[in-house]
Amino acid sequence: MPKTENEKGFVEIINGNYKPRGKFHIIEKNQPIFNKDTGKLAGVTNPRDMTYIHSYGGEAIFFESLSKGKLMATRCDNEKCGAKGSIFEPFRIYCPDCLRKTTVIDLTDIAKKTAKIHSFIITHRSGAFNTLPLPIKFINVEFEGVVTILMSVLAVGDPEIGKHIIPIFNTKNPTYTITDLRFVTEGTKESELPAGFTF
């Protein structure tokens, strides 16, 4: 059941501290579970509604940039690292080789020009909290010059290994999560994009 505004949990940061307000835990009345064959009590439901606070820390720029139509990545610039110059997407705050803080870079243009499907899987069922339309075309995306592979979703078109794809962004009603980034096959028209998404 949807929460009212008084039942929602909100968080602000004031003077460097998290300031939660509202309700983050709502307990609903238990309901008995009866065995229809025997008429005997078998258990109870235990409904709980919880709101979690997920803090992004150094990854906040990645999620905020998606809402602005930008795909950010990171690069190791440590002169003493054997992986110097390596670009990471998904975004990594620290280089996995030298553990030094990475440099944030804009990968949007490279992604638009060089993104291609590395591998894919199509699923017709999903978990309880799925918000993606079924069937889901999960894709692993590779970019020229990037040493890692990004998992995402193909929103328009049929997946095929090696096919060139274009990133799209939920800029009209962002969720500030990874689902604000999806991909479409080359040649997709703006009118074919999911609601709220732009190139």
C-alpha positions as CSV (number, residue, x, y, z in Angstrom):
1,M,0.0,0.0,0.0
2,P,1.5,3.4,-0.9
3,K,2.6,5.6,1.9
4,T,1.2,9.0,2.6
5,E,3.5,12.0,2.8
6,N,3.5,11.8,6.6
7,E,4.6,8.1,6.4
8,K,7.5,8.6,4.1
9,G,11.1,8.9,5.3
10,F,13.2,11.9,4.1
11,V,16.9,12.7,4.7
12,E,18.8,16.0,4.4
13,I,22.4,16.8,5.2
14,I,22.8,19.9,7.4
15,N,26.1,21.0,8.7
16,G,27.7,17.8,7.5
17,N,25.2,15.5,9.4
18,Y,22.4,13.3,8.1
19,K,19.0,14.6,9.4
20,P,16.3,12.0,8.9
21,R,12.6,13.0,9.3
22,G,9.4,11.0,8.9
23,K,8.9,7.3,9.4
24,F,11.4,4.8,8.3
25,H,9.7,1.7,9.8
26,I,6.0,1.0,9.5
27,I,4.6,-2.2,11.1
28,E,1.3,-3.5,9.8
29,K,-1.1,-5.9,11.5
30,N,-0.1,-9.6,11.2
31,Q,-2.5,-11.9,9.3
32,P,-3.0,-15.6,10.2
33,I,-2.0,-18.3,7.6
34,F,-4.4,-21.2,7.8
35,N,-4.0,-24.6,6.1
36,K,-7.0,-24.8,3.9
37,D,-6.8,-28.6,4.0
38,T,-6.8,-29.0,7.8
39,G,-8.2,-25.7,9.0
40,K,-5.2,-25.4,11.4
41,L,-3.1,-22.4,12.0
42,A,0.2,-22.7,10.1
43,G,1.8,-19.3,10.8
44,V,1.4,-15.6,10.4
45,T,2.4,-12.9,7.9
46,N,4.8,-10.3,9.4
47,P,4.4,-7.2,7.2
48,R,7.0,-4.6,7.6
49,D,7.7,-1.5,5.5
50,M,11.3,-0.2,5.8
51,T,13.0,2.7,4.2
52,Y,16.7,2.4,3.8
53,I,19.3,5.2,3.6
54,H,21.9,4.4,1.0
55,S,24.8,6.9,1.1
56,Y,26.8,7.2,-2.2
57,G,29.9,9.0,-0.9
58,G,32.4,9.3,-3.7
59,E,30.1,7.7,-6.2
60,A,27.5,10.5,-5.9
61,I,28.9,12.3,-8.9
62,F,28.2,9.2,-11.1
63,F,24.5,9.0,-10.2
64,E,23.9,12.8,-10.3
65,S,25.6,13.0,-13.7
66,L,23.3,10.3,-15.1
67,S,20.4,12.7,-14.4
68,K,22.1,15.3,-16.5
69,G,22.8,13.0,-19.5
70,K,26.4,12.3,-18.6
71,L,28.3,9.0,-18.1
72,M,31.2,9.5,-15.7
73,A,34.0,7.0,-15.3
74,T,37.3,7.0,-13.4
75,R,41.0,6.8,-14.4
76,C,44.1,5.9,-12.4
77,D,46.6,8.7,-12.7
78,N,49.2,7.4,-10.3
79,E,52.6,7.6,-11.9
80,K,53.9,4.6,-9.8
81,C,51.0,2.3,-10.7
82,G,51.3,-0.4,-13.3
83,A,47.7,0.3,-14.2
84,K,48.3,4.0,-14.8
85,G,45.9,5.4,-17.4
86,S,43.4,2.6,-16.9
87,I,39.8,3.8,-17.2
88,F,37.1,2.1,-15.1
89,E,33.4,1.8,-15.9
90,P,31.6,0.9,-13.7
91,F,32.9,3.9,-11.7
92,R,35.6,3.0,-9.1
93,I,36.6,5.5,-6.5
94,Y,40.0,3.8,-5.9
95,C,42.3,2.0,-8.4
96,P,42.1,-1.8,-7.6
97,D,45.9,-2.1,-8.3
98,C,47.5,0.7,-6.3
99,L,44.5,1.7,-4.0
100,R,45.0,5.4,-4.8
101,K,42.0,7.7,-5.4
102,T,41.1,7.8,-9.1
103,T,40.4,10.8,-11.3
104,V,36.8,11.3,-12.4
105,I,36.4,11.7,-16.2
106,D,33.5,12.2,-18.6
107,L,33.0,9.1,-20.7
108,T,29.8,10.2,-22.5
109,D,31.3,10.9,-26.0
110,I,33.4,7.8,-25.9
111,A,30.3,5.7,-24.9
112,K,28.2,7.3,-27.7
113,K,30.9,6.5,-30.3
114,T,32.3,3.1,-29.2
115,A,29.8,1.3,-26.8
116,K,29.1,-2.3,-28.0
117,I,27.5,-5.4,-26.6
118,H,30.1,-7.7,-25.1
119,S,27.5,-10.4,-24.0
120,F,23.8,-10.5,-23.1
121,I,21.0,-12.5,-21.5
122,I,17.2,-12.0,-21.7
123,T,15.1,-12.8,-18.7
124,H,11.3,-13.1,-18.6
125,R,11.1,-13.2,-14.8
126,S,12.6,-11.0,-12.2
127,G,12.9,-10.3,-8.5
128,A,10.2,-8.8,-6.2
129,F,11.3,-5.2,-6.5
130,N,12.0,-5.1,-10.2
131,T,11.0,-1.8,-11.9
132,L,12.2,-2.7,-15.4
133,P,9.7,-3.8,-18.1
134,L,9.8,-7.5,-18.9
135,P,11.4,-9.1,-20.7
136,I,14.7,-7.5,-19.5
137,K,17.5,-7.5,-22.0
138,F,20.6,-7.4,-19.7
139,I,23.7,-6.5,-21.6
140,N,27.4,-6.3,-20.7
141,V,28.8,-3.2,-22.4
142,E,32.4,-2.6,-23.5
143,F,33.9,0.8,-24.4
144,E,37.0,1.5,-26.4
145,G,39.9,2.2,-24.1
146,V,38.1,1.0,-20.9
147,V,39.5,-2.0,-19.0
148,T,36.2,-3.0,-17.4
149,I,32.8,-4.1,-18.6
150,L,29.6,-2.4,-17.5
151,M,26.3,-4.3,-16.9
152,S,23.2,-2.4,-18.1
153,V,19.9,-2.9,-20.0
154,L,19.0,-2.6,-23.7
155,A,15.8,-0.6,-23.7
156,V,15.2,-0.6,-27.5
157,G,16.3,-3.1,-30.1
158,D,17.5,-6.7,-30.1
159,P,20.8,-7.6,-28.5
160,E,23.6,-9.1,-30.6
161,I,27.2,-9.6,-29.5
162,G,29.4,-6.8,-31.0
163,K,26.4,-4.6,-31.9
164,H,27.0,-0.8,-31.5
165,I,24.7,0.7,-28.9
166,I,24.0,4.3,-27.7
167,P,23.5,5.3,-24.0
168,I,20.3,7.0,-23.0
169,F,19.6,8.8,-19.7
170,N,16.5,9.3,-17.5
171,T,16.8,13.1,-17.4
172,K,13.2,14.0,-17.0
173,N,12.3,12.1,-13.8
174,P,15.6,10.6,-12.5
175,T,15.7,8.0,-9.7
176,Y,19.4,8.7,-9.0
177,T,20.1,5.0,-9.4
178,I,21.8,2.9,-12.1
179,T,18.4,2.4,-13.9
180,D,18.7,6.0,-15.0
181,L,21.2,4.6,-17.6
182,R,20.1,2.3,-20.4
183,F,21.2,1.7,-23.9
184,V,19.5,1.5,-27.3
185,T,20.6,0.1,-30.7
186,E,22.1,2.5,-33.2
187,G,19.4,4.2,-35.3
188,T,16.8,4.3,-32.5
189,K,14.6,7.5,-32.8
190,E,14.0,9.7,-29.8
191,S,10.2,8.9,-30.1
192,E,11.1,5.3,-29.4
193,L,12.8,5.9,-26.1
194,P,11.2,5.0,-22.8
195,A,9.3,7.8,-21.0
196,G,11.6,10.3,-19.4
197,F,14.7,9.2,-21.3
198,T,16.9,11.3,-23.6
199,F,20.0,10.8,-25.6
